[in-house]
Amino acid sequence: MDIRHYKKILLDKQQELLNSANTNESAADVVELDQSKVGRLSRMDALQAQAMSLETKRRSQLELTKIKSALLRIENNEYGHCLHCDNEIPENRLEIDPAATLCINCASQLEQ
């Protein structure tokens, strides 16, 4: 397994998420409730956009946490092994999700 390949993928994804977070900060700003400045429908649109932005931010933070964990496993020579059964995680699974912590079998068992 080429650990450097997966480390590069993880670092690139991390940077992409950090850049995205910086550009989306204003969408999560507090929406003004003054109807004299903003119409009711515009305010509803702004509230919806704010909620979507906050959810996107939450998901990005979760993904960043997973990436940091994967990078730490790389540093500790534990990357690519299932945290549940300690078997190797297949490379095709790591290509899809380089931050994967479980092999397919363990992930399937936990979903049930």
SVG drawing of the C-alpha trace seen along z (x, -y; Angstrom):
<svg xmlns="http://www.w3.org/2000/svg" viewBox="-43 -50 48 59">
<polyline fill="none" stroke="black" stroke-width="0.4" points="0.0,0.0 1.3,-3.4 0.8,-5.4 2.1,-8.6 -0.7,-8.4 -3.4,-8.3 -1.6,-11.0 -1.6,-13.3 -5.3,-12.7 -6.1,-13.4 -4.1,-16.6 -5.6,-17.8 -9.1,-17.1 -8.3,-18.8 -7.0,-21.9 -10.1,-22.0 -12.4,-21.8 -10.5,-24.6 -10.7,-26.8 -14.4,-26.1 -15.0,-27.0 -13.3,-30.3 -15.4,-31.3 -18.8,-30.2 -18.5,-32.1 -20.8,-35.0 -23.7,-32.6 -23.9,-31.5 -24.2,-35.1 -27.2,-36.0 -30.2,-37.0 -31.7,-40.4 -35.3,-40.4 -36.1,-44.0 -38.8,-43.8 -38.3,-47.4 -34.9,-46.5 -35.6,-43.0 -38.9,-41.5 -40.5,-38.5 -39.7,-36.2 -36.2,-37.4 -35.7,-36.9 -37.1,-33.3 -34.7,-32.6 -31.9,-34.0 -32.9,-31.8 -33.0,-28.8 -29.6,-29.6 -28.2,-30.1 -29.5,-26.7 -28.0,-25.0 -24.7,-26.8 -24.6,-25.7 -25.3,-22.1 -22.5,-22.3 -20.2,-23.7 -21.1,-20.9 -20.4,-18.2 -17.1,-19.8 -16.0,-19.8 -16.9,-16.2 -15.0,-15.4 -12.0,-17.4 -12.0,-15.4 -12.0,-12.1 -9.1,-13.4 -7.1,-14.4 -7.7,-11.0 -6.6,-9.3 -3.4,-11.4 -2.7,-10.5 -3.1,-6.8 -0.6,-7.3 1.9,-8.8 1.4,-6.0 1.8,-3.3 -1.8,-2.2 -3.4,-3.4 -5.3,-1.0 -6.2,1.4 -9.8,1.8 -10.2,0.3 -12.6,3.1 -11.0,6.4 -7.5,5.1 -7.7,6.6 -6.4,4.6 -8.9,2.3 -9.0,3.0 -7.3,0.3 -10.4,-0.1 -12.3,-1.1 -9.6,-3.6 -9.7,-5.1 -13.4,-5.8 -12.9,-7.0 -9.3,-7.5 -10.4,-8.3 -12.3,-4.9 -11.7,-3.3 -13.5,0.0 -13.3,2.8 -16.5,3.6 -17.4,6.5 -17.2,4.5 -18.9,1.5 -21.8,3.7 -22.2,5.4 -22.3,2.0 -25.0,0.7 -27.4,3.6"/>
</svg>
